[in-house]
Amino acid sequence: MSTKTLEEKQYLVRYKADKKSHLTILDQDVCARCEEKYCTHFCPGEVYKWEGTRMQVGYEGCHECGSCRIGCPSQNIKWEYPLGGHGIVFRLA
């Protein structure tokens, strides 16, 4: 039995993204003052990207792990479940 890397496991994940994000940055100014930008490091889906002066959210790749709910030291990320029938779809292999 071979051990799969994290990248190989993530390849098995599929998404059915809604048109509306279930993740919201509450205040972009709070992100701008955040020196550590923890969300760009702890999110396994690499959903959060710092671009220019704004934090961009690629909600379509969210793993729905909830790490952003507890990882942001300023509690500046609003996380909700995606609408029914949308979000992450796991495949076993």
C-alpha positions as CSV (number, residue, x, y, z in Angstrom):
1,M,0.0,0.0,0.0
2,S,1.5,3.4,-1.0
3,T,1.2,6.5,1.1
4,K,-0.2,9.4,-0.7
5,T,1.1,12.9,-0.4
6,L,-1.2,15.8,0.7
7,E,-1.2,17.1,-2.8
8,E,-2.3,13.7,-4.2
9,K,-5.1,13.5,-1.6
10,Q,-6.2,17.0,-2.4
11,Y,-6.4,16.0,-6.1
12,L,-9.2,13.7,-5.1
13,V,-11.3,16.6,-3.8
14,R,-13.9,18.1,-6.1
15,Y,-16.0,21.2,-5.6
16,K,-19.5,22.4,-6.5
17,A,-19.1,26.1,-5.9
18,D,-22.1,28.3,-5.4
19,K,-22.2,31.7,-7.2
20,K,-22.1,33.4,-3.8
21,S,-19.2,33.1,-1.4
22,H,-19.7,31.5,2.0
23,L,-16.6,33.2,3.2
24,T,-16.4,36.9,3.9
25,I,-13.6,39.3,5.0
26,L,-15.4,41.6,7.4
27,D,-12.9,44.5,7.2
28,Q,-10.2,44.8,4.6
29,D,-8.4,47.4,6.8
30,V,-8.0,44.8,9.5
31,C,-6.3,42.5,7.0
32,A,-4.1,45.4,5.8
33,R,-2.8,45.9,9.4
34,C,-2.2,42.2,10.0
35,E,1.5,41.6,9.7
36,E,1.5,37.8,9.9
37,K,-1.3,37.1,7.4
38,Y,-1.9,33.7,9.1
39,C,-4.8,32.8,6.8
40,T,-2.4,32.6,3.9
41,H,-0.5,29.9,5.7
42,F,-3.0,27.7,7.7
43,C,-5.7,27.2,5.0
44,P,-5.1,23.9,3.3
45,G,-7.1,24.9,0.3
46,E,-5.0,28.1,-0.1
47,V,-8.2,30.1,-0.3
48,Y,-6.7,33.3,1.0
49,K,-4.3,35.3,-1.1
50,W,-2.8,38.7,-0.5
51,E,-3.0,40.7,-3.7
52,G,-1.9,44.3,-3.7
53,T,-3.7,46.0,-0.8
54,R,-6.6,43.5,-0.4
55,M,-7.1,40.0,0.8
56,Q,-8.7,37.9,-1.9
57,V,-10.9,34.9,-1.1
58,G,-11.0,32.0,-3.6
59,Y,-14.0,30.4,-1.8
60,E,-14.4,27.9,-4.7
61,G,-11.5,25.8,-3.3
62,C,-12.6,25.8,0.3
63,H,-12.2,22.5,2.1
64,E,-14.8,23.5,4.7
65,C,-12.4,22.6,7.5
66,G,-13.2,25.8,9.5
67,S,-9.6,26.6,10.3
68,C,-10.2,30.2,9.2
69,R,-13.0,30.5,11.8
70,I,-10.4,30.0,14.6
71,G,-7.1,30.9,13.0
72,C,-7.6,34.6,12.3
73,P,-6.4,36.4,15.4
74,S,-8.8,39.3,14.7
75,Q,-11.8,37.1,13.9
76,N,-12.1,39.0,10.7
77,I,-13.3,36.1,8.6
78,K,-17.0,35.2,8.5
79,W,-17.5,31.5,7.7
80,E,-20.8,29.9,6.8
81,Y,-21.7,26.6,5.4
82,P,-22.3,26.7,1.6
83,L,-25.9,26.4,0.5
84,G,-27.2,22.9,0.3
85,G,-25.8,20.9,-2.7
86,H,-22.8,23.1,-2.9
87,G,-19.3,22.9,-1.5
88,I,-16.7,20.2,-1.2
89,V,-17.2,16.7,-2.6
90,F,-14.8,14.0,-1.3
91,R,-13.9,11.0,-3.4
92,L,-12.3,7.9,-1.9
93,A,-9.4,6.2,-3.7
